[in-house]
Amino acid sequence: MKGLHMIAFILLVIGGLNWGLFAFDFNLVSYIFGSVAWLEQLVYILVSLSALLEIFTHKANCKHCGSKSAGTM
């Protein structure tokens, strides 16, 4: 499960960076895979699935959220 968590994390970082660049009218995913529309769409689907995975499994995978001794912020 750790490997899947790491892949999801990397995809979420890619998605977050792409959104940040999109604010400046630059789409990194489209720039890299623009000539292959289905591959670009696949990246967006994988980023979305990664977000869902993290939503539902974050507490179990996070050292801070999963521990009972974690303090409040």
N, CA, C and O atoms as a GROMACS GRO file, in nm:
protein
  292
    1MET      N    1   0.082  -0.119   0.000
    1MET     CA    2   0.000   0.000   0.000
    1MET      C    3   0.086   0.126   0.000
    1MET      O    4   0.043   0.231  -0.048
    2LYS      N    5   0.208   0.116   0.053
    2LYS     CA    6   0.296   0.232   0.057
    2LYS      C    7   0.332   0.279  -0.084
    2LYS      O    8   0.338   0.399  -0.110
    3GLY      N    9   0.355   0.185  -0.175
    3GLY     CA   10   0.387   0.221  -0.313
    3GLY      C   11   0.273   0.295  -0.380
    3GLY      O   12   0.295   0.393  -0.450
    4LEU      N   13   0.151   0.248  -0.357
    4LEU     CA   14   0.034   0.314  -0.415
    4LEU      C   15   0.018   0.454  -0.357
    4LEU      O   16  -0.017   0.548  -0.429
    5HIS      N   17   0.045   0.467  -0.227
    5HIS     CA   18   0.038   0.599  -0.163
    5HIS      C   19   0.140   0.694  -0.224
    5HIS      O   20   0.109   0.811  -0.246
    6MET      N   21   0.260   0.648  -0.250
    6MET     CA   22   0.364   0.733  -0.308
    6MET      C   23   0.329   0.775  -0.451
    6MET      O   24   0.351   0.890  -0.489
    7ILE      N   25   0.274   0.683  -0.529
    7ILE     CA   26   0.232   0.716  -0.665
    7ILE      C   27   0.122   0.822  -0.661
    7ILE      O   28   0.123   0.918  -0.737
    8ALA      N   29   0.025   0.802  -0.570
    8ALA     CA   30  -0.084   0.898  -0.556
    8ALA      C   31  -0.029   1.034  -0.514
    8ALA      O   32  -0.073   1.138  -0.564
    9PHE      N   33   0.066   1.035  -0.422
    9PHE     CA   34   0.125   1.161  -0.376
    9PHE      C   35   0.195   1.233  -0.491
    9PHE      O   36   0.178   1.354  -0.507
   10ILE      N   37   0.272   1.162  -0.569
   10ILE     CA   38   0.343   1.222  -0.683
   10ILE      C   39   0.244   1.278  -0.784
   10ILE      O   40   0.263   1.388  -0.835
   11LEU      N   41   0.139   1.203  -0.813
   11LEU     CA   42   0.038   1.252  -0.906
   11LEU      C   43  -0.034   1.375  -0.852
   11LEU      O   44  -0.070   1.465  -0.929
   12LEU      N   45  -0.056   1.380  -0.721
   12LEU     CA   46  -0.119   1.498  -0.663
   12LEU      C   47  -0.027   1.619  -0.670
   12LEU      O   48  -0.074   1.731  -0.690
   13VAL      N   49   0.101   1.598  -0.653
   13VAL     CA   50   0.197   1.708  -0.667
   13VAL      C   51   0.197   1.758  -0.811
   13VAL      O   52   0.196   1.879  -0.834
   14ILE      N   53   0.198   1.667  -0.907
   14ILE     CA   54   0.192   1.706  -1.048
   14ILE      C   55   0.064   1.784  -1.076
   14ILE      O   56   0.068   1.887  -1.143
   15GLY      N   57  -0.048   1.735  -1.025
   15GLY     CA   58  -0.175   1.805  -1.044
   15GLY      C   59  -0.175   1.943  -0.980
   15GLY      O   60  -0.225   2.038  -1.039
   16GLY      N   61  -0.120   1.954  -0.860
   16GLY     CA   62  -0.114   2.083  -0.793
   16GLY      C   63  -0.026   2.182  -0.866
   16GLY      O   64  -0.061   2.299  -0.881
   17LEU      N   65   0.090   2.135  -0.913
   17LEU     CA   66   0.178   2.222  -0.990
   17LEU      C   67   0.112   2.265  -1.121
   17LEU      O   68   0.126   2.380  -1.163
   18ASN      N   69   0.042   2.173  -1.184
   18ASN     CA   70  -0.027   2.207  -1.308
   18ASN      C   71  -0.133   2.314  -1.284
   18ASN      O   72  -0.147   2.407  -1.364
   19TRP      N   73  -0.208   2.304  -1.173
   19TRP     CA   74  -0.308   2.406  -1.141
   19TRP      C   75  -0.240   2.540  -1.114
   19TRP      O   76  -0.291   2.644  -1.156
   20GLY      N   77  -0.127   2.538  -1.045
   20GLY     CA   78  -0.054   2.661  -1.021
   20GLY      C   79  -0.007   2.727  -1.150
   20GLY      O   80  -0.018   2.849  -1.166
   21LEU      N   81   0.044   2.648  -1.241
   21LEU     CA   82   0.088   2.700  -1.370
   21LEU      C   83  -0.031   2.744  -1.455
   21LEU      O   84  -0.021   2.839  -1.533
   22PHE      N   85  -0.143   2.675  -1.439
   22PHE     CA   86  -0.264   2.709  -1.514
   22PHE      C   87  -0.312   2.849  -1.479
   22PHE      O   88  -0.372   2.917  -1.562
   23ALA      N   89  -0.285   2.893  -1.356
   23ALA     CA   90  -0.321   3.029  -1.315
   23ALA      C   91  -0.247   3.133  -1.399
   23ALA      O   92  -0.292   3.247  -1.412
   24PHE      N   93  -0.134   3.093  -1.456
   24PHE     CA   94  -0.056   3.181  -1.542
   24PHE      C   95  -0.072   3.145  -1.690
   24PHE      O   96   0.015   3.174  -1.772
   25ASP      N   97  -0.185   3.080  -1.722
   25ASP     CA   98  -0.220   3.040  -1.859
   25ASP      C   99  -0.120   2.944  -1.922
   25ASP      O  100  -0.090   2.953  -2.042
   26PHE      N  101  -0.067   2.851  -1.841
   26PHE     CA  102   0.022   2.748  -1.894
   26PHE      C  103  -0.023   2.614  -1.838
   26PHE      O  104  -0.027   2.595  -1.716
   27ASN      N  105  -0.055   2.521  -1.926
   27ASN     CA  106  -0.099   2.388  -1.886
   27ASN      C  107   0.015   2.290  -1.916
   27ASN      O  108   0.039   2.255  -2.031
   28LEU      N  109   0.084   2.247  -1.812
   28LEU     CA  110   0.200   2.160  -1.826
   28LEU      C  111   0.162   2.025  -1.888
   28LEU      O  112   0.234   1.974  -1.974
   29VAL      N  113   0.051   1.968  -1.844
   29VAL     CA  114   0.009   1.837  -1.895
   29VAL      C  115  -0.021   1.848  -2.045
   29VAL      O  116   0.019   1.762  -2.123
   30SER      N  117  -0.091   1.952  -2.082
   30SER     CA  118  -0.121   1.972  -2.223
   30SER      C  119   0.007   1.998  -2.304
   30SER      O  120   0.019   1.954  -2.418
   31TYR      N  121   0.100   2.069  -2.244
   31TYR     CA  122   0.227   2.098  -2.310
   31TYR      C  123   0.305   1.968  -2.337
   31TYR      O  124   0.364   1.952  -2.443
   32ILE      N  125   0.304   1.879  -2.240
   32ILE     CA  126   0.380   1.753  -2.253
   32ILE      C  127   0.307   1.653  -2.342
   32ILE      O  128   0.368   1.592  -2.429
   33PHE      N  129   0.176   1.636  -2.320
   33PHE     CA  130   0.100   1.532  -2.390
   33PHE      C  131  -0.002   1.587  -2.488
   33PHE      O  132  -0.090   1.514  -2.532
   34GLY      N  133   0.008   1.714  -2.523
   34GLY     CA  134  -0.094   1.780  -2.605
   34GLY      C  135  -0.122   1.713  -2.738
   34GLY      O  136  -0.236   1.717  -2.785
   35SER      N  137  -0.023   1.652  -2.798
   35SER     CA  138  -0.045   1.590  -2.928
   35SER      C  139  -0.112   1.453  -2.915
   35SER      O  140  -0.156   1.395  -3.015
   36VAL      N  141  -0.120   1.402  -2.793
   36VAL     CA  142  -0.184   1.272  -2.769
   36VAL      C  143  -0.297   1.296  -2.668
   36VAL      O  144  -0.277   1.285  -2.547
   37ALA      N  145  -0.415   1.329  -2.720
   37ALA     CA  146  -0.527   1.370  -2.635
   37ALA      C  147  -0.567   1.263  -2.533
   37ALA      O  148  -0.598   1.297  -2.419
   38TRP      N  149  -0.567   1.138  -2.572
   38TRP     CA  150  -0.609   1.032  -2.479
   38TRP      C  151  -0.509   1.018  -2.364
   38TRP      O  152  -0.548   0.984  -2.253
   39LEU      N  153  -0.381   1.043  -2.391
   39LEU     CA  154  -0.280   1.033  -2.285
   39LEU      C  155  -0.295   1.150  -2.188
   39LEU      O  156  -0.279   1.133  -2.067
   40GLU      N  157  -0.325   1.267  -2.240
   40GLU     CA  158  -0.350   1.383  -2.155
   40GLU      C  159  -0.472   1.357  -2.065
   40GLU      O  160  -0.469   1.387  -1.946
   41GLN      N  161  -0.577   1.302  -2.122
   41GLN     CA  162  -0.696   1.269  -2.045
   41GLN      C  163  -0.666   1.163  -1.940
   41GLN      O  164  -0.719   1.170  -1.828
   42LEU      N  165  -0.583   1.066  -1.973
   42LEU     CA  166  -0.544   0.962  -1.878
   42LEU      C  167  -0.472   1.023  -1.757
   42LEU      O  168  -0.496   0.981  -1.644
   43VAL      N  169  -0.385   1.118  -1.781
   43VAL     CA  170  -0.315   1.184  -1.671
   43VAL      C  171  -0.415   1.253  -1.579
   43VAL      O  172  -0.405   1.242  -1.457
   44TYR      N  173  -0.512   1.324  -1.637
   44TYR     CA  174  -0.613   1.391  -1.555
   44TYR      C  175  -0.697   1.290  -1.476
   44TYR      O  176  -0.730   1.315  -1.360
   45ILE      N  177  -0.730   1.178  -1.535
   45ILE     CA  178  -0.805   1.074  -1.465
   45ILE      C  179  -0.722   1.016  -1.350
   45ILE      O  180  -0.774   0.996  -1.240
   46LEU      N  181  -0.594   0.990  -1.374
   46LEU     CA  182  -0.508   0.935  -1.270
   46LEU      C  183  -0.489   1.033  -1.154
   46LEU      O  184  -0.486   0.992  -1.038
   47VAL      N  185  -0.477   1.161  -1.185
   47VAL     CA  186  -0.465   1.262  -1.079
   47VAL      C  187  -0.595   1.266  -0.997
   47VAL      O  188  -0.589   1.274  -0.874
   48SER      N  189  -0.709   1.259  -1.063
   48SER     CA  190  -0.837   1.259  -0.992
   48SER      C  191  -0.853   1.135  -0.905
   48SER      O  192  -0.898   1.146  -0.790
   49LEU      N  193  -0.817   1.020  -0.956
   49LEU     CA  194  -0.824   0.897  -0.877
   49LEU      C  195  -0.728   0.903  -0.758
   49LEU      O  196  -0.759   0.851  -0.651
   50SER      N  197  -0.613   0.964  -0.778
   50SER     CA  198  -0.517   0.980  -0.668
   50SER      C  199  -0.575   1.067  -0.558
   50SER      O  200  -0.558   1.038  -0.440
   51ALA      N  201  -0.644   1.173  -0.597
   51ALA     CA  202  -0.707   1.260  -0.498
   51ALA      C  203  -0.812   1.183  -0.418
   51ALA      O  204  -0.820   1.196  -0.296
   52LEU      N  205  -0.893   1.104  -0.487
   52LEU     CA  206  -0.994   1.023  -0.416
   52LEU      C  207  -0.928   0.922  -0.323
   52LEU      O  208  -0.974   0.903  -0.211
   53LEU      N  209  -0.822   0.859  -0.369
   53LEU     CA  210  -0.751   0.763  -0.284
   53LEU      C  211  -0.700   0.831  -0.158
   53LEU      O  212  -0.715   0.778  -0.048
   54GLU      N  213  -0.641   0.947  -0.173
   54GLU     CA  214  -0.588   1.019  -0.058
   54GLU      C  215  -0.698   1.066   0.036
   54GLU      O  216  -0.680   1.065   0.158
   55ILE      N  217  -0.811   1.106  -0.019
   55ILE     CA  218  -0.923   1.148   0.066
   55ILE      C  219  -0.966   1.033   0.157
   55ILE      O  220  -0.990   1.054   0.276
   56PHE      N  221  -0.975   0.914   0.103
   56PHE     CA  222  -1.027   0.802   0.180
   56PHE      C  223  -0.923   0.726   0.261
   56PHE      O  224  -0.959   0.652   0.352
   57THR      N  225  -0.794   0.741   0.229
   57THR     CA  226  -0.692   0.664   0.301
   57THR      C  227  -0.591   0.752   0.373
   57THR      O  228  -0.498   0.699   0.434
   58HIS      N  229  -0.605   0.882   0.368
   58HIS     CA  230  -0.504   0.970   0.424
   58HIS      C  231  -0.480   0.946   0.573
   58HIS      O  232  -0.366   0.936   0.617
   59LYS      N  233  -0.586   0.937   0.649
   59LYS     CA  234  -0.572   0.922   0.794
   59LYS      C  235  -0.494   0.796   0.831
   59LYS      O  236  -0.416   0.798   0.925
   60ALA      N  237  -0.514   0.690   0.759
   60ALA     CA  238  -0.443   0.565   0.787
   60ALA      C  239  -0.296   0.572   0.745
   60ALA      O  240  -0.212   0.506   0.805
   61ASN      N  241  -0.265   0.651   0.642
   61ASN     CA  242  -0.128   0.660   0.591
   61ASN      C  243  -0.045   0.770   0.656
   61ASN      O  244   0.078   0.765   0.651
   62CYS      N  245  -0.109   0.868   0.715
   62CYS     CA  246  -0.039   0.986   0.767
   62CYS      C  247   0.010   0.961   0.909
   62CYS      O  248  -0.066   0.915   0.994
   63LYS      N  249   0.137   0.990   0.933
   63LYS     CA  250   0.194   0.973   1.067
   63LYS      C  251   0.128   1.067   1.168
   63LYS      O  252   0.112   1.031   1.284
   64HIS      N  253   0.091   1.184   1.124
   64HIS     CA  254   0.035   1.282   1.215
   64HIS      C  255  -0.115   1.262   1.237
   64HIS      O  256  -0.164   1.278   1.349
   65CYS      N  257  -0.187   1.229   1.133
   65CYS     CA  258  -0.332   1.213   1.144
   65CYS      C  259  -0.372   1.079   1.204
   65CYS      O  260  -0.475   1.069   1.270
   66GLY      N  261  -0.291   0.977   1.182
   66GLY     CA  262  -0.326   0.844   1.226
   66GLY      C  263  -0.289   0.814   1.370
   66GLY      O  264  -0.345   0.723   1.431
   67SER      N  265  -0.195   0.890   1.425
   67SER     CA  266  -0.152   0.860   1.563
   67SER      C  267  -0.247   0.923   1.664
   67SER      O  268  -0.296   1.034   1.644
   68LYS      N  269  -0.272   0.851   1.770
   68LYS     CA  270  -0.362   0.901   1.873
   68LYS      C  271  -0.296   1.006   1.961
   68LYS      O  272  -0.365   1.084   2.027
   69SER      N  273  -0.162   1.009   1.961
   69SER     CA  274  -0.091   1.105   2.045
   69SER      C  275  -0.062   1.235   1.971
   69SER      O  276   0.003   1.324   2.026
   70ALA      N  277  -0.109   1.248   1.848
   70ALA     CA  278  -0.082   1.370   1.771
   70ALA      C  279  -0.158   1.486   1.835
   70ALA      O  280  -0.277   1.476   1.865
   71GLY      N  281  -0.088   1.594   1.856
   71GLY     CA  282  -0.150   1.713   1.916
   71GLY      C  283  -0.231   1.790   1.815
   71GLY      O  284  -0.227   1.764   1.695
   72THR      N  285  -0.304   1.886   1.866
   72THR     CA  286  -0.382   1.972   1.777
   72THR      C  287  -0.295   2.085   1.728
   72THR      O  288  -0.194   2.119   1.790
   73MET      N  289  -0.333   2.142   1.617
   73MET     CA  290  -0.253   2.252   1.560
   73MET      C  291  -0.303   2.382   1.609
   73MET      O  292  -0.249   2.487   1.572
   0.00000   0.00000   0.00000
